Amino acid sequence: MDLPTTLTYLLCAGSAIWIAAVLSRLRAAHPRRGSRYGLEATARHVGDAFVRLFSASEEAFIARTAPTSRDLGRQFRRNRRQVFDLYLQQLKKEHDHATAELRRLAVRYDRPDLASVAVRRTIGFNTRYWVLRLQLAAGLAPTAPSIRWVAARRPALQQHVAASASGGSDAGLQHTAVR
C-alpha cells in the first residue's frame, strides 16, 4: 500500500469512529423516564459537537490531511449531513411527543395557555427544523446559532411538560413558566 491510500483508510476509519462516538453521545443524551440529569448541559454539549462538526476547520483539516483525495472530502460532508439529519429526525420525534403531551395536559386541566405554548413552540421548532433540513438537502452547512437553537428547544419543552404534569392539580399547574 502506498502512503495516500493508507492515509485515506485511516481517515475513513477515524471518521467512522468519530461518527460512532457522536451517535453514542446522542443516544446517551436521550432522556430516560423518571430521571433528570442536566438536560440543558447535555443539549449544549451535543449542540457544540455539531457546531464543531460543521465548522470550516474540520473541512480544512480534511483538505490538509488528504489534499489529493476529493472523494474523502465528499464522503466526510455526506456522513456529517447524515448524522445531523438523524439527530434532527430524533429531535422532531421527541418534540412531537412532548407537544402531544402538553396538548393532552391542556385538555385534561382545561388550560388554554398550555395549548398556546404548544402551538407557539411547534411553529418555532418546525420553522428552524425545515430550514435546517433544506440547508442539508442543498449541501449547505447549518449555522451555529441554528444548531444551538434547535438543541436548546429539546430540554426546554420537555421541562415545560414535566413542570405542567408534576402538579397533578390545577393549583400545581398555575405557575408554570413559559419561555
N, C-alpha and C positions, 0 to 999 in steps of 0.2 A: 504494500500500500504506500502511496506517496503521501506527503505531508498535507496537502489541501484536502484530500479525501478523508484522511484520519481526523483532521480538524473539523470537517463538516459533520462526520459521525459523532464526534464528541459534543459539538454544539447542539446537534439534534437531540442527543441523549440528555444533555444538560437542560435544554428547553423542555423536554418531556418530563424530567424530574421536577423542574420548577412549576410546570402546569399542574402536575400531580400534587405538589405541595399547596398550591393555591386552592385547588379543588378540595383538598383535605381540610384546609382552613375554613373554606366556605361551609363545608359540611359541619365542622365543629362550631361554626358561628350560628348554626340553626338553633333557635331557642327550643329548649326542652320544656315540656309542660311541668308546671309546679315549681320551677326554679328560675330565678332571675339572677343573672351573673354578669352584669355590666354590659347591657346591650349597646349603650352609646359608645363605649370604648371599643367593643368588637366591631361595630359598624364603622367607626373611624379608622380602625386598623385595616379592615377589608377595603374601604374606600381608598385609603392611602396606598395599599398594594396595587390597586388598579390604576391609580394615578401614576405610580412609578412604572407600571407595565406599559402604559400608553405614552410615557414621556419620550422626548426626542433622544435622550441619552441612551435608551435601550436600543433604538434603531442605529444610533451612531456606533454603539458597541458592536453590534452585529456587522455593520459595514466595515469597521476597523478589523474585526477578527477574521472575517472571510470576505475580503474585498472582491474576489473573483466569482463568488457564488451568489448570483441574484436569486436563485431558487430558494436558498436558505432564508433570505430576507422576506420573500413572498410567503414562505411557509410559516415563518415567525409571525408575520402580520395576520395571516389566516388563522393560526392557532390562537393568538390572543383575542381576535374577534370572536372566535367560537367560545372560548372560556368566558368572556364577558357576556356574550349572548346567553349562555347557560345561567349565569348569575342573574341577568335581567329577568329571564323566564322564572327563576325561583322567586325573585322578589315580587314579580307580578302575582304568582300563586299565593304567596304569603299576604300580599296587600289585599287581594280579592277575598281571602279567608277572613282577615281582620276586619275588612269593611262589612262583610256579611254579618259578622258577629256584632259589630257596632250597630248595624241596622236592626238586627234582632233585639238587641238591648233597647234600642229606641222604641220599638213597638211594644216590647214587654213592659217597660216602665213609662210608657207614654211620654217620651222625651223628644220633641221635635228638634231640639238643639243638637242632640246626638246625630239625628238623621242629617241635619245640615252640615255637621262636621264631616260625616261620611261622604257626602256629595262633594264638598269643597276639596277634601283630600283626594278623592278619586279623580276629580278634574285635574288638579295639580300633578298628581302622580302620573296619570295617563299621558298628559302633555309631555312631561320630561321623558317618560318611558318610550313614547313613539318617536320623539326627536332623537334619542339615543339609538333606537333600532334603525331609524333611517340613516343616521350617520354611519353606523356599522355596515349597513347594506351598501352605502355609497363608497365604502372603503376609507372613510374619514375617521380619525381618532377622536373619541369624545373628549370634551374639555374637562379639566379638573373640577371646576365648580359643578358641572352637571353630574359627574360621578359622585362627588361628595354629597350633593343634594339628594340624589336617589338613595344613597346608602344611609343617610340620616333619617329618611322618611320611615324606614323599616322599624326601628325601635320606637319612634315617636307614636306611630299609630298603634303598635302593639301595647305600649304603655297606657295609651288613652283607653283602649278596650279593657285592659286589666283594671285600671282605676275606676272605670264605669261599672264593671262587673263585681268588684270587690265589696262594694257597699251592700248589695243584696236587697236594699230597700230604697225607697225614694229619698230618704234623708241622706243616705250614704252617697247618692248619685248627684246631689245638687251642687257639689263643689268640685266637679272635675274640670281640670284646666283644658283650655282649647288653645293649641299652638297655631 
